[in-house]
Amino acid sequence: MSNCTIGYPLYSDVGVSQAPALSGGSWSATLPLTNVQDRRLGRVARSTDATAANTKIIIDLGTARAVGLLAILIPNITKSSTPTVQWKGGTSSGASDVYNPGTQSYWPTGVTLEDVTGVDGSVLNVWSWLIPNAAQTARFWEVDIVDTANADGYLNVARLVICGAYTPTINLAVGAKTGHETETVRTVTPGGAALYNPKPRRRIDVFNINDLSNAESYGTVRKIQRKLGTSGQLFWVPDPSDSTYGFERNYLGVLRDLSPLEMGVGAYLNTSWSITEDL
């Protein structure tokens, strides 16, 4: 098990000092490419067709950034091992002179649509994600998506995130919890039958990271809390080495609360985290 990784900050979103520019491919005028920067996952960017030339995205971050996590969500990707994603980082638009790890399969091996679809029809958000072995510093990034046999004849890209990465020196403490929550409403009628108003399930994780130095606690953890609050997004990867169940565990989310730092042994501090998925 590898130490967990938190994708933060989201360099590809419009921020305080940068407004990343998107180009490449061919996208619908009514569902434009800028929708990949919108946190509302229903506002997708739709390609004009499914040809590889029209389903690539180039991102100009505005300045070179140390990137430690890349992720993309394509809800209507073909559910097989055929579709691929390839990330590239470069010093100019379309270049790959900084980073080019090659193609990776989008859809997890052996996982089918039935595996990720609930009885109410809701579908798990299955992200394609990549964590480089070391942070890669580049201004220009490109993602090439290949799903030319897509039955819809186009691709819907719901979200794209290019992040920095925080990997704690010490991994999750014993007792970490992972699960789901839902706002589904159950109403019992006078006759005793139950009626349900199903709502999607959100993934949640609650854990501690302990025995951190002042530099890591105040320079990173406290800074993340202060800057994100309970509405700013981060990308959660509890175990970067888990290629089998990563699709179940990894997601874009927010902090549920801002837990105070706790003095531990000596000069070390303990930190509590609670993350919930953004849908």
ChimeraX commands (.cxc) that place a marker at each C-alpha (Angstrom):
marker #1 position 0.00,0.00,0.00 radius 0.5
marker #1 position 1.33,3.41,-0.99 radius 0.5
marker #1 position 0.83,6.55,1.05 radius 0.5
marker #1 position -2.39,8.35,0.17 radius 0.5
marker #1 position -2.30,11.31,-2.23 radius 0.5
marker #1 position -4.47,14.40,-2.21 radius 0.5
marker #1 position -4.69,16.27,-5.50 radius 0.5
marker #1 position -4.45,19.95,-4.59 radius 0.5
marker #1 position -4.57,22.67,-5.80 radius 0.5
marker #1 position -6.57,22.30,-9.04 radius 0.5
marker #1 position -4.36,24.22,-11.47 radius 0.5
marker #1 position -6.66,23.56,-14.43 radius 0.5
marker #1 position -9.57,25.49,-12.90 radius 0.5
marker #1 position -9.88,29.26,-13.09 radius 0.5
marker #1 position -8.18,30.58,-9.96 radius 0.5
marker #1 position -7.07,33.73,-8.21 radius 0.5
marker #1 position -3.98,34.30,-10.35 radius 0.5
marker #1 position -4.58,32.14,-13.41 radius 0.5
marker #1 position -7.24,31.46,-16.04 radius 0.5
marker #1 position -6.14,28.29,-17.87 radius 0.5
marker #1 position -6.98,28.29,-21.59 radius 0.5
marker #1 position -8.47,25.23,-23.29 radius 0.5
marker #1 position -8.09,24.28,-26.94 radius 0.5
marker #1 position -7.73,21.28,-29.24 radius 0.5
marker #1 position -10.26,18.84,-30.64 radius 0.5
marker #1 position -13.70,19.89,-31.85 radius 0.5
marker #1 position -16.49,20.61,-29.38 radius 0.5
marker #1 position -20.17,21.50,-29.51 radius 0.5
marker #1 position -21.01,25.20,-29.39 radius 0.5
marker #1 position -23.81,24.51,-26.90 radius 0.5
marker #1 position -21.72,22.10,-24.78 radius 0.5
marker #1 position -18.33,23.80,-25.03 radius 0.5
marker #1 position -14.93,22.67,-23.84 radius 0.5
marker #1 position -14.97,25.14,-20.94 radius 0.5
marker #1 position -17.57,22.90,-19.26 radius 0.5
marker #1 position -14.72,20.62,-18.11 radius 0.5
marker #1 position -13.84,23.41,-15.64 radius 0.5
marker #1 position -17.39,23.48,-14.24 radius 0.5
marker #1 position -17.81,21.49,-11.03 radius 0.5
marker #1 position -21.40,20.59,-12.02 radius 0.5
marker #1 position -20.78,17.20,-13.60 radius 0.5
marker #1 position -23.99,17.38,-15.62 radius 0.5
marker #1 position -22.58,20.27,-17.66 radius 0.5
marker #1 position -20.40,18.20,-19.98 radius 0.5
marker #1 position -18.24,19.20,-22.91 radius 0.5
marker #1 position -19.37,17.23,-25.98 radius 0.5
marker #1 position -17.12,16.47,-28.93 radius 0.5
marker #1 position -18.60,16.91,-32.39 radius 0.5
marker #1 position -17.78,13.28,-33.20 radius 0.5
marker #1 position -15.73,10.39,-31.82 radius 0.5
marker #1 position -12.66,10.69,-34.05 radius 0.5
marker #1 position -9.37,10.84,-32.16 radius 0.5
marker #1 position -8.47,14.18,-33.73 radius 0.5
marker #1 position -11.60,15.76,-32.25 radius 0.5
marker #1 position -11.42,14.26,-28.74 radius 0.5
marker #1 position -8.13,15.72,-27.56 radius 0.5
marker #1 position -7.80,18.61,-25.11 radius 0.5
marker #1 position -4.87,21.00,-24.70 radius 0.5
marker #1 position -4.59,23.01,-21.49 radius 0.5
marker #1 position -2.42,26.11,-21.10 radius 0.5
marker #1 position -2.04,26.62,-17.35 radius 0.5
marker #1 position -0.65,30.11,-17.93 radius 0.5
marker #1 position 2.54,29.31,-16.05 radius 0.5
marker #1 position 4.60,26.19,-15.43 radius 0.5
marker #1 position 3.19,24.20,-12.52 radius 0.5
marker #1 position 4.52,21.22,-10.58 radius 0.5
marker #1 position 1.81,18.68,-11.44 radius 0.5
marker #1 position 1.41,15.57,-9.32 radius 0.5
marker #1 position -2.04,14.25,-10.30 radius 0.5
marker #1 position -4.12,14.22,-13.48 radius 0.5
marker #1 position -7.70,12.96,-13.79 radius 0.5
marker #1 position -10.58,13.03,-16.24 radius 0.5
marker #1 position -14.20,11.86,-16.09 radius 0.5
marker #1 position -15.96,10.74,-19.30 radius 0.5
marker #1 position -19.43,9.38,-18.40 radius 0.5
marker #1 position -20.26,7.88,-21.79 radius 0.5
marker #1 position -16.89,6.25,-22.47 radius 0.5
marker #1 position -17.24,2.79,-24.00 radius 0.5
marker #1 position -17.35,0.20,-21.21 radius 0.5
marker #1 position -14.48,-2.01,-22.35 radius 0.5
marker #1 position -10.69,-2.07,-22.34 radius 0.5
marker #1 position -10.60,-0.42,-25.78 radius 0.5
marker #1 position -10.74,3.32,-24.95 radius 0.5
marker #1 position -7.41,4.88,-23.98 radius 0.5
marker #1 position -6.20,8.10,-22.42 radius 0.5
marker #1 position -2.75,9.62,-22.84 radius 0.5
marker #1 position -1.46,12.60,-20.88 radius 0.5
marker #1 position 1.42,14.75,-22.10 radius 0.5
marker #1 position 3.25,17.70,-20.59 radius 0.5
marker #1 position 5.37,20.15,-22.53 radius 0.5
marker #1 position 7.03,23.53,-22.80 radius 0.5
marker #1 position 4.81,24.49,-25.74 radius 0.5
marker #1 position 1.29,23.72,-26.89 radius 0.5
marker #1 position 0.99,20.13,-28.07 radius 0.5
marker #1 position 4.52,19.19,-26.99 radius 0.5
marker #1 position 5.43,16.22,-24.78 radius 0.5
marker #1 position 9.06,17.08,-23.99 radius 0.5
marker #1 position 8.44,17.19,-20.21 radius 0.5
marker #1 position 6.19,14.17,-19.65 radius 0.5
marker #1 position 4.78,11.37,-21.78 radius 0.5
marker #1 position 3.92,8.14,-19.91 radius 0.5
marker #1 position 2.17,6.54,-22.87 radius 0.5
marker #1 position -1.43,5.38,-23.18 radius 0.5
marker #1 position -3.49,3.82,-20.42 radius 0.5
marker #1 position -6.81,2.00,-20.61 radius 0.5
marker #1 position -9.68,4.20,-19.41 radius 0.5
marker #1 position -12.00,1.46,-18.22 radius 0.5
marker #1 position -10.79,-0.90,-15.44 radius 0.5
marker #1 position -10.07,-4.45,-16.60 radius 0.5
marker #1 position -12.95,-6.83,-15.97 radius 0.5
marker #1 position -15.35,-4.16,-14.68 radius 0.5
marker #1 position -18.67,-3.83,-16.51 radius 0.5
marker #1 position -21.45,-1.26,-16.57 radius 0.5
marker #1 position -23.52,-3.59,-14.39 radius 0.5
marker #1 position -20.80,-3.50,-11.73 radius 0.5
marker #1 position -21.06,0.27,-11.31 radius 0.5
marker #1 position -24.81,0.81,-11.78 radius 0.5
marker #1 position -27.20,0.92,-8.81 radius 0.5
marker #1 position -30.70,-0.53,-8.74 radius 0.5
marker #1 position -32.06,3.02,-9.09 radius 0.5
marker #1 position -30.03,3.57,-12.27 radius 0.5
marker #1 position -27.35,5.80,-10.72 radius 0.5
marker #1 position -23.85,5.13,-12.05 radius 0.5
marker #1 position -20.59,5.35,-10.13 radius 0.5
marker #1 position -18.26,8.07,-11.39 radius 0.5
marker #1 position -15.33,6.08,-12.76 radius 0.5
marker #1 position -12.36,8.41,-13.23 radius 0.5
marker #1 position -9.26,7.87,-15.30 radius 0.5
marker #1 position -6.42,9.12,-13.11 radius 0.5
marker #1 position -2.65,9.23,-13.19 radius 0.5
marker #1 position -0.03,10.06,-10.56 radius 0.5
marker #1 position 3.49,10.57,-11.99 radius 0.5
marker #1 position 6.39,9.01,-10.09 radius 0.5
marker #1 position 7.58,12.56,-9.40 radius 0.5
marker #1 position 5.96,15.95,-9.89 radius 0.5
marker #1 position 6.27,17.12,-13.50 radius 0.5
marker #1 position 6.68,20.85,-14.08 radius 0.5
marker #1 position 5.10,22.09,-17.31 radius 0.5
marker #1 position 2.87,24.89,-18.51 radius 0.5
marker #1 position 1.17,23.03,-21.36 radius 0.5
marker #1 position -0.70,19.77,-20.90 radius 0.5
marker #1 position -2.60,17.60,-23.35 radius 0.5
marker #1 position -4.91,14.65,-22.94 radius 0.5
marker #1 position -5.59,12.46,-25.97 radius 0.5
marker #1 position -8.76,10.36,-25.67 radius 0.5
marker #1 position -9.30,7.51,-28.12 radius 0.5
marker #1 position -12.77,5.93,-28.24 radius 0.5
marker #1 position -13.50,5.98,-31.95 radius 0.5
marker #1 position -16.10,3.19,-31.76 radius 0.5
marker #1 position -18.25,5.01,-29.20 radius 0.5
marker #1 position -21.90,4.08,-29.79 radius 0.5
marker #1 position -23.07,7.66,-29.19 radius 0.5
marker #1 position -20.81,9.00,-31.89 radius 0.5
marker #1 position -19.33,11.59,-29.49 radius 0.5
marker #1 position -17.74,11.87,-26.05 radius 0.5
marker #1 position -19.08,13.70,-23.01 radius 0.5
marker #1 position -16.26,14.99,-20.83 radius 0.5
marker #1 position -17.71,15.95,-17.44 radius 0.5
marker #1 position -14.58,17.13,-15.65 radius 0.5
marker #1 position -10.85,17.47,-16.08 radius 0.5
marker #1 position -8.42,18.21,-13.25 radius 0.5
marker #1 position -4.69,18.89,-13.30 radius 0.5
marker #1 position -3.43,19.19,-9.73 radius 0.5
marker #1 position -0.51,19.55,-7.47 radius 0.5
marker #1 position -0.21,16.65,-5.04 radius 0.5
marker #1 position 0.20,16.25,-1.30 radius 0.5
marker #1 position 1.48,12.85,-0.18 radius 0.5
marker #1 position 1.90,12.79,3.60 radius 0.5
marker #1 position 5.16,11.57,5.09 radius 0.5
marker #1 position 3.22,9.15,7.29 radius 0.5
marker #1 position 0.23,7.28,5.89 radius 0.5
marker #1 position -3.31,6.90,7.26 radius 0.5
marker #1 position -3.52,5.92,10.90 radius 0.5
marker #1 position -5.19,2.68,12.01 radius 0.5
marker #1 position -8.97,3.07,12.13 radius 0.5
marker #1 position -9.48,4.93,8.84 radius 0.5
marker #1 position -13.04,4.53,7.57 radius 0.5
marker #1 position -14.41,4.47,4.04 radius 0.5
marker #1 position -18.00,4.10,2.86 radius 0.5
marker #1 position -21.02,5.87,1.41 radius 0.5
marker #1 position -23.73,8.31,2.42 radius 0.5
marker #1 position -27.04,9.16,0.79 radius 0.5
marker #1 position -29.95,11.60,1.09 radius 0.5
marker #1 position -32.48,8.96,0.00 radius 0.5
marker #1 position -35.84,9.60,1.68 radius 0.5
marker #1 position -37.91,6.65,3.02 radius 0.5
marker #1 position -41.56,7.44,3.76 radius 0.5
marker #1 position -43.88,4.91,5.37 radius 0.5
marker #1 position -47.49,5.18,4.18 radius 0.5
marker #1 position -50.53,4.73,6.50 radius 0.5
marker #1 position -50.91,1.22,5.15 radius 0.5
marker #1 position -47.38,0.32,6.17 radius 0.5
marker #1 position -45.76,0.21,2.74 radius 0.5
marker #1 position -42.57,2.20,2.34 radius 0.5
marker #1 position -42.07,4.68,-0.49 radius 0.5
marker #1 position -38.58,5.71,-1.54 radius 0.5
marker #1 position -37.15,8.82,-3.17 radius 0.5
marker #1 position -33.72,7.48,-4.19 radius 0.5
marker #1 position -30.73,9.82,-4.25 radius 0.5
marker #1 position -27.21,9.03,-5.45 radius 0.5
marker #1 position -24.69,7.56,-3.04 radius 0.5
marker #1 position -21.64,9.66,-2.24 radius 0.5
marker #1 position -18.33,8.08,-1.31 radius 0.5
marker #1 position -16.89,9.25,2.01 radius 0.5
marker #1 position -13.58,8.78,3.81 radius 0.5
marker #1 position -12.76,9.62,7.42 radius 0.5
marker #1 position -9.21,9.18,8.68 radius 0.5
marker #1 position -6.32,10.56,10.72 radius 0.5
marker #1 position -2.79,11.37,9.61 radius 0.5
marker #1 position -0.64,11.60,12.73 radius 0.5
marker #1 position 2.85,12.55,13.90 radius 0.5
marker #1 position 3.36,15.32,11.36 radius 0.5
marker #1 position 5.99,18.01,11.68 radius 0.5
marker #1 position 5.13,21.68,12.14 radius 0.5
marker #1 position 6.15,22.34,8.54 radius 0.5
marker #1 position 3.81,19.68,7.15 radius 0.5
marker #1 position 0.97,20.51,9.54 radius 0.5
marker #1 position 0.98,24.28,9.22 radius 0.5
marker #1 position 2.60,24.62,5.79 radius 0.5
marker #1 position 0.35,22.07,4.05 radius 0.5
marker #1 position -2.59,20.67,6.05 radius 0.5
marker #1 position -3.70,23.92,7.67 radius 0.5
marker #1 position -3.18,25.72,4.35 radius 0.5
marker #1 position -5.41,23.21,2.55 radius 0.5
marker #1 position -8.15,23.73,5.13 radius 0.5
marker #1 position -7.89,27.51,4.98 radius 0.5
marker #1 position -7.88,27.74,1.20 radius 0.5
marker #1 position -10.50,25.09,0.41 radius 0.5
marker #1 position -12.89,25.47,3.33 radius 0.5
marker #1 position -15.75,22.99,2.89 radius 0.5
marker #1 position -16.52,23.89,-0.73 radius 0.5
marker #1 position -13.17,23.86,-2.55 radius 0.5
marker #1 position -12.41,20.64,-4.41 radius 0.5
marker #1 position -9.58,18.15,-4.10 radius 0.5
marker #1 position -8.96,14.75,-5.68 radius 0.5
marker #1 position -8.69,11.87,-3.22 radius 0.5
marker #1 position -6.57,8.77,-3.89 radius 0.5
marker #1 position -6.24,6.62,-0.73 radius 0.5
marker #1 position -3.77,4.17,-2.29 radius 0.5
marker #1 position -2.02,5.11,-5.58 radius 0.5
marker #1 position -0.75,1.53,-5.96 radius 0.5
marker #1 position -4.27,0.06,-6.04 radius 0.5
marker #1 position -4.93,-0.58,-9.73 radius 0.5
marker #1 position -7.62,-3.18,-8.98 radius 0.5
marker #1 position -10.07,-1.21,-6.84 radius 0.5
marker #1 position -8.92,2.35,-7.49 radius 0.5
marker #1 position -12.04,2.98,-9.55 radius 0.5
marker #1 position -14.10,2.30,-6.39 radius 0.5
marker #1 position -11.95,4.42,-4.08 radius 0.5
marker #1 position -10.76,7.50,-5.98 radius 0.5
marker #1 position -12.93,10.59,-6.48 radius 0.5
marker #1 position -13.20,14.36,-6.64 radius 0.5
marker #1 position -14.51,15.67,-3.35 radius 0.5
marker #1 position -14.60,18.33,-0.65 radius 0.5
marker #1 position -13.75,18.49,3.04 radius 0.5
marker #1 position -16.83,17.75,5.16 radius 0.5
marker #1 position -15.44,19.73,8.08 radius 0.5
marker #1 position -12.32,21.60,9.14 radius 0.5
marker #1 position -10.91,19.61,12.06 radius 0.5
marker #1 position -8.41,21.46,14.29 radius 0.5
marker #1 position -4.82,20.26,14.45 radius 0.5
marker #1 position -4.14,18.29,17.62 radius 0.5
marker #1 position -0.89,18.33,19.57 radius 0.5
marker #1 position 0.62,14.86,19.65 radius 0.5
marker #1 position 3.85,13.53,21.08 radius 0.5
marker #1 position 6.60,16.11,21.44 radius 0.5
marker #1 position 6.49,18.70,18.66 radius 0.5
marker #1 position 4.40,16.53,16.34 radius 0.5
marker #1 position 0.77,17.11,15.45 radius 0.5
marker #1 position -2.15,14.85,14.56 radius 0.5
marker #1 position -4.67,15.73,11.85 radius 0.5
marker #1 position -8.22,14.52,11.23 radius 0.5
marker #1 position -9.76,14.41,7.75 radius 0.5
marker #1 position -13.31,13.89,6.49 radius 0.5
marker #1 position -13.87,13.90,2.73 radius 0.5
marker #1 position -17.11,13.49,0.77 radius 0.5
marker #1 position -17.57,13.02,-2.96 radius 0.5
marker #1 position -18.84,15.87,-5.12 radius 0.5
marker #1 position -21.46,14.69,-7.62 radius 0.5
marker link #1:1,2 radius 0.2
marker link #1:2,3 radius 0.2
marker link #1:3,4 radius 0.2
marker link #1:4,5 radius 0.2
marker link #1:5,6 radius 0.2
marker link #1:6,7 radius 0.2
marker link #1:7,8 radius 0.2
marker link #1:8,9 radius 0.2
marker link #1:9,10 radius 0.2
marker link #1:10,11 radius 0.2
marker link #1:11,12 radius 0.2
marker link #1:12,13 radius 0.2
marker link #1:13,14 radius 0.2
marker link #1:14,15 radius 0.2
marker link #1:15,16 radius 0.2
marker link #1:16,17 radius 0.2
marker link #1:17,18 radius 0.2
marker link #1:18,19 radius 0.2
marker link #1:19,20 radius 0.2
marker link #1:20,21 radius 0.2
marker link #1:21,22 radius 0.2
marker link #1:22,23 radius 0.2
marker link #1:23,24 radius 0.2
marker link #1:24,25 radius 0.2
marker link #1:25,26 radius 0.2
marker link #1:26,27 radius 0.2
marker link #1:27,28 radius 0.2
marker link #1:28,29 radius 0.2
marker link #1:29,30 radius 0.2
marker link #1:30,31 radius 0.2
marker link #1:31,32 radius 0.2
marker link #1:32,33 radius 0.2
marker link #1:33,34 radius 0.2
marker link #1:34,35 radius 0.2
marker link #1:35,36 radius 0.2
marker link #1:36,37 radius 0.2
marker link #1:37,38 radius 0.2
marker link #1:38,39 radius 0.2
marker link #1:39,40 radius 0.2
marker link #1:40,41 radius 0.2
marker link #1:41,42 radius 0.2
marker link #1:42,43 radius 0.2
marker link #1:43,44 radius 0.2
marker link #1:44,45 radius 0.2
marker link #1:45,46 radius 0.2
marker link #1:46,47 radius 0.2
marker link #1:47,48 radius 0.2
marker link #1:48,49 radius 0.2
marker link #1:49,50 radius 0.2
marker link #1:50,51 radius 0.2
marker link #1:51,52 radius 0.2
marker link #1:52,53 radius 0.2
marker link #1:53,54 radius 0.2
marker link #1:54,55 radius 0.2
marker link #1:55,56 radius 0.2
marker link #1:56,57 radius 0.2
marker link #1:57,58 radius 0.2
marker link #1:58,59 radius 0.2
marker link #1:59,60 radius 0.2
marker link #1:60,61 radius 0.2
marker link #1:61,62 radius 0.2
marker link #1:62,63 radius 0.2
marker link #1:63,64 radius 0.2
marker link #1:64,65 radius 0.2
marker link #1:65,66 radius 0.2
marker link #1:66,67 radius 0.2
marker link #1:67,68 radius 0.2
marker link #1:68,69 radius 0.2
marker link #1:69,70 radius 0.2
marker link #1:70,71 radius 0.2
marker link #1:71,72 radius 0.2
marker link #1:72,73 radius 0.2
marker link #1:73,74 radius 0.2
marker link #1:74,75 radius 0.2
marker link #1:75,76 radius 0.2
marker link #1:76,77 radius 0.2
marker link #1:77,78 radius 0.2
marker link #1:78,79 radius 0.2
marker link #1:79,80 radius 0.2
marker link #1:80,81 radius 0.2
marker link #1:81,82 radius 0.2
marker link #1:82,83 radius 0.2
marker link #1:83,84 radius 0.2
marker link #1:84,85 radius 0.2
marker link #1:85,86 radius 0.2
marker link #1:86,87 radius 0.2
marker link #1:87,88 radius 0.2
marker link #1:88,89 radius 0.2
marker link #1:89,90 radius 0.2
marker link #1:90,91 radius 0.2
marker link #1:91,92 radius 0.2
marker link #1:92,93 radius 0.2
marker link #1:93,94 radius 0.2
marker link #1:94,95 radius 0.2
marker link #1:95,96 radius 0.2
marker link #1:96,97 radius 0.2
marker link #1:97,98 radius 0.2
marker link #1:98,99 radius 0.2
marker link #1:99,100 radius 0.2
marker link #1:100,101 radius 0.2
marker link #1:101,102 radius 0.2
marker link #1:102,103 radius 0.2
marker link #1:103,104 radius 0.2
marker link #1:104,105 radius 0.2
marker link #1:105,106 radius 0.2
marker link #1:106,107 radius 0.2
marker link #1:107,108 radius 0.2
marker link #1:108,109 radius 0.2
marker link #1:109,110 radius 0.2
marker link #1:110,111 radius 0.2
marker link #1:111,112 radius 0.2
marker link #1:112,113 radius 0.2
marker link #1:113,114 radius 0.2
marker link #1:114,115 radius 0.2
marker link #1:115,116 radius 0.2
marker link #1:116,117 radius 0.2
marker link #1:117,118 radius 0.2
marker link #1:118,119 radius 0.2
marker link #1:119,120 radius 0.2
marker link #1:120,121 radius 0.2
marker link #1:121,122 radius 0.2
marker link #1:122,123 radius 0.2
marker link #1:123,124 radius 0.2
marker link #1:124,125 radius 0.2
marker link #1:125,126 radius 0.2
marker link #1:126,127 radius 0.2
marker link #1:127,128 radius 0.2
marker link #1:128,129 radius 0.2
marker link #1:129,130 radius 0.2
marker link #1:130,131 radius 0.2
marker link #1:131,132 radius 0.2
marker link #1:132,133 radius 0.2
marker link #1:133,134 radius 0.2
marker link #1:134,135 radius 0.2
marker link #1:135,136 radius 0.2
marker link #1:136,137 radius 0.2
marker link #1:137,138 radius 0.2
marker link #1:138,139 radius 0.2
marker link #1:139,140 radius 0.2
marker link #1:140,141 radius 0.2
marker link #1:141,142 radius 0.2
marker link #1:142,143 radius 0.2
marker link #1:143,144 radius 0.2
marker link #1:144,145 radius 0.2
marker link #1:145,146 radius 0.2
marker link #1:146,147 radius 0.2
marker link #1:147,148 radius 0.2
marker link #1:148,149 radius 0.2
marker link #1:149,150 radius 0.2
marker link #1:150,151 radius 0.2
marker link #1:151,152 radius 0.2
marker link #1:152,153 radius 0.2
marker link #1:153,154 radius 0.2
marker link #1:154,155 radius 0.2
marker link #1:155,156 radius 0.2
marker link #1:156,157 radius 0.2
marker link #1:157,158 radius 0.2
marker link #1:158,159 radius 0.2
marker link #1:159,160 radius 0.2
marker link #1:160,161 radius 0.2
marker link #1:161,162 radius 0.2
marker link #1:162,163 radius 0.2
marker link #1:163,164 radius 0.2
marker link #1:164,165 radius 0.2
marker link #1:165,166 radius 0.2
marker link #1:166,167 radius 0.2
marker link #1:167,168 radius 0.2
marker link #1:168,169 radius 0.2
marker link #1:169,170 radius 0.2
marker link #1:170,171 radius 0.2
marker link #1:171,172 radius 0.2
marker link #1:172,173 radius 0.2
marker link #1:173,174 radius 0.2
marker link #1:174,175 radius 0.2
marker link #1:175,176 radius 0.2
marker link #1:176,177 radius 0.2
marker link #1:177,178 radius 0.2
marker link #1:178,179 radius 0.2
marker link #1:179,180 radius 0.2
marker link #1:180,181 radius 0.2
marker link #1:181,182 radius 0.2
marker link #1:182,183 radius 0.2
marker link #1:183,184 radius 0.2
marker link #1:184,185 radius 0.2
marker link #1:185,186 radius 0.2
marker link #1:186,187 radius 0.2
marker link #1:187,188 radius 0.2
marker link #1:188,189 radius 0.2
marker link #1:189,190 radius 0.2
marker link #1:190,191 radius 0.2
marker link #1:191,192 radius 0.2
marker link #1:192,193 radius 0.2
marker link #1:193,194 radius 0.2
marker link #1:194,195 radius 0.2
marker link #1:195,196 radius 0.2
marker link #1:196,197 radius 0.2
marker link #1:197,198 radius 0.2
marker link #1:198,199 radius 0.2
marker link #1:199,200 radius 0.2
marker link #1:200,201 radius 0.2
marker link #1:201,202 radius 0.2
marker link #1:202,203 radius 0.2
marker link #1:203,204 radius 0.2
marker link #1:204,205 radius 0.2
marker link #1:205,206 radius 0.2
marker link #1:206,207 radius 0.2
marker link #1:207,208 radius 0.2
marker link #1:208,209 radius 0.2
marker link #1:209,210 radius 0.2
marker link #1:210,211 radius 0.2
marker link #1:211,212 radius 0.2
marker link #1:212,213 radius 0.2
marker link #1:213,214 radius 0.2
marker link #1:214,215 radius 0.2
marker link #1:215,216 radius 0.2
marker link #1:216,217 radius 0.2
marker link #1:217,218 radius 0.2
marker link #1:218,219 radius 0.2
marker link #1:219,220 radius 0.2
marker link #1:220,221 radius 0.2
marker link #1:221,222 radius 0.2
marker link #1:222,223 radius 0.2
marker link #1:223,224 radius 0.2
marker link #1:224,225 radius 0.2
marker link #1:225,226 radius 0.2
marker link #1:226,227 radius 0.2
marker link #1:227,228 radius 0.2
marker link #1:228,229 radius 0.2
marker link #1:229,230 radius 0.2
marker link #1:230,231 radius 0.2
marker link #1:231,232 radius 0.2
marker link #1:232,233 radius 0.2
marker link #1:233,234 radius 0.2
marker link #1:234,235 radius 0.2
marker link #1:235,236 radius 0.2
marker link #1:236,237 radius 0.2
marker link #1:237,238 radius 0.2
marker link #1:238,239 radius 0.2
marker link #1:239,240 radius 0.2
marker link #1:240,241 radius 0.2
marker link #1:241,242 radius 0.2
marker link #1:242,243 radius 0.2
marker link #1:243,244 radius 0.2
marker link #1:244,245 radius 0.2
marker link #1:245,246 radius 0.2
marker link #1:246,247 radius 0.2
marker link #1:247,248 radius 0.2
marker link #1:248,249 radius 0.2
marker link #1:249,250 radius 0.2
marker link #1:250,251 radius 0.2
marker link #1:251,252 radius 0.2
marker link #1:252,253 radius 0.2
marker link #1:253,254 radius 0.2
marker link #1:254,255 radius 0.2
marker link #1:255,256 radius 0.2
marker link #1:256,257 radius 0.2
marker link #1:257,258 radius 0.2
marker link #1:258,259 radius 0.2
marker link #1:259,260 radius 0.2
marker link #1:260,261 radius 0.2
marker link #1:261,262 radius 0.2
marker link #1:262,263 radius 0.2
marker link #1:263,264 radius 0.2
marker link #1:264,265 radius 0.2
marker link #1:265,266 radius 0.2
marker link #1:266,267 radius 0.2
marker link #1:267,268 radius 0.2
marker link #1:268,269 radius 0.2
marker link #1:269,270 radius 0.2
marker link #1:270,271 radius 0.2
marker link #1:271,272 radius 0.2
marker link #1:272,273 radius 0.2
marker link #1:273,274 radius 0.2
marker link #1:274,275 radius 0.2
marker link #1:275,276 radius 0.2
marker link #1:276,277 radius 0.2
marker link #1:277,278 radius 0.2
marker link #1:278,279 radius 0.2
view
